[in-house]
Amino acid sequence: MLRVLERVLNGPTLYRRDGIEVRERNGIRTLHLGSDTIQSAMRVDQPDTLELSYTRAMMAFLLFCSPPRRVLLVGLGGGSLAKHIFRTMPEASIDVVEVNEGVVDVARTYFHLPAACPRLTLSIGDGADYVFSLEAQVDALLVDAYDGRSLAASLATDHFFAGARRALGPVGVLAMNLWSNDRAFDRNVQRIERAFYGRCLCLPAERPGNVIVLAFANELEPARLRWATLHERAGELRERFGLEFPTFVRNLRQMNQHDAVGLKWFAESE
């Protein structure tokens, strides 16, 4: 479940039940959970693309690691990230946990979420409980768990973020969507920093409001934080995935200490 500032004019309602609403206007289908805030969006004639800028920014974790073999998504929404990873990373197995069964039904009916298969599994339940119960570590943990108003309470704790770090493999990365206007934004970033021993970066999405926090299970090799390396990697990823990875690199300058060589995390390791 997602919270973004990107909005469209209200279109015709395709579905409304139990606080879940689906609207469509000008070929864009949107999911709303108890408010007019857009939780997820899909271009009807391109259902597997990432329509919202913050979902594209969540893919910036690939700047710092190889394409993952095992991905865990906490929060489904309309299934944008699950669909995109399923289509573009055939080597990845994807587990999704979503607390609201009605959201799952809507994602399948209105947002073209693929049926469950060996590469894509979906569980109903609390994301924090699921993370704590993992028997095998994951390479990427993507957390997108806002309703129309706030981040799920079970995920806004030191306990959850410590569990998230333990859930990651040796080169694993967390990518978490936060809303910068949330009064708890700073507290949540500080919780992530504590759990990951400061191994964190903040990436603002192109549209104001959403910030993706990237956190790493272990210290990155210094070369991975050099601007030259990041720009080279961004070009390769843009060719493969068709997303604006060079823009992600530029935007990392906005919220992270850096110098002419690279991000400050690199500078401090010299």
Secondary structure, DSSP 8 states (H G I E B T S, - for coil): ----S-------EEEEETTEEEEEETTEEEEEESSSS-SEEEETTBTTS--SHHHHHHGGGGGGS---SEEEEE--TT-HHHHHHHHH-TT-EEEEEES-HHHHHHHHHHS-----BTTEEEEES-HHHHHHH-SS-EEEEEE--B-SSSB-GGGSSHHHHHHHHHHEEEEEEEEEEEETTSTTHHHHHHHHHHHTTT-EEEEE-SSTTEEEEEEESS---GGGGBHHHHHHHHHHHHHHH-S-HHHHHHHHHHHS-B-SSBBHHHHHH-
